[in-house]
Amino acid sequence: MNHRVEVIVGQRCRSCDEAEALWGSIAQELGVNIAVRRIDADAKAGAGVTALPVLHVDGRAIAVGVPTPARARELLARALTTP
């Protein structure tokens, strides 16, 4: 099954930059494509998120913030094996 993996990050946000790099690295390790969506504070509510950065897999929030690399790997691997 092809999963839609998306990290939603803010403009000018240090944590968001860290999350984008982390999730990109983990996705590459796991062999999946990841989309990055940058939004501003005004668009956050319209994007259906309450906090940034956030990782969505198939439209479901999997992680908020910047987890450790080990935790990120675990969360994304589990989300990709869940139907």
C-alpha positions in Angstrom: 0.0 0.0 0.0 1.3 3.5 -0.9 1.1 5.8 2.1 0.9 9.6 2.0 3.6 10.9 4.3 3.7 14.6 5.0 5.5 16.8 7.4 3.8 20.1 8.1 6.1 22.9 9.2 5.9 26.6 9.8 7.8 29.4 8.3 10.8 30.6 10.4 10.6 27.9 13.0 13.7 26.3 14.3 11.9 23.1 15.5 10.2 22.8 12.2 13.5 22.9 10.4 14.9 20.2 12.7 11.7 18.1 12.1 11.9 18.5 8.4 15.5 17.2 8.3 14.8 14.4 10.8 11.7 13.1 9.0 13.3 13.4 5.6 16.3 11.3 6.8 14.0 8.7 8.4 11.8 8.5 5.4 14.8 8.0 3.1 16.1 5.2 5.4 12.7 3.5 5.2 12.4 4.1 1.4 9.3 6.3 1.4 8.6 9.6 -0.1 7.8 12.5 2.1 6.1 15.8 1.2 6.9 19.0 3.1 4.2 21.5 3.5 5.2 24.9 4.9 2.4 27.0 6.3 2.1 30.3 8.1 0.4 30.8 11.5 -2.8 31.9 9.8 -3.1 28.8 7.7 -2.5 26.4 10.7 -6.2 26.1 11.6 -7.2 25.6 8.0 -4.6 22.8 7.7 -6.3 20.9 10.6 -3.3 21.2 12.9 -3.0 22.8 16.3 0.7 22.6 16.8 3.8 22.5 14.5 5.8 20.6 13.4 3.5 17.6 12.8 3.9 14.4 10.8 0.9 13.1 9.0 0.6 9.6 7.5 -2.5 9.1 5.4 -4.0 12.2 7.0 -3.5 11.0 10.6 -1.2 12.9 12.9 1.6 10.5 13.9 3.9 12.9 15.8 4.0 16.5 17.0 7.3 18.2 17.7 10.7 16.8 17.2 11.1 13.2 18.5 14.5 11.5 19.0 15.7 9.7 15.8 15.0 6.3 17.4 11.5 7.3 18.3 10.8 8.9 14.9 12.0 5.7 13.1 9.7 3.6 15.4 6.7 5.9 14.8 7.0 6.1 11.1 7.7 2.4 10.6 4.7 1.5 12.7 2.4 3.9 10.8 3.6 2.4 7.5 2.7 -1.1 8.5 -0.7 -0.2 9.9 -3.5 -0.6 7.3 
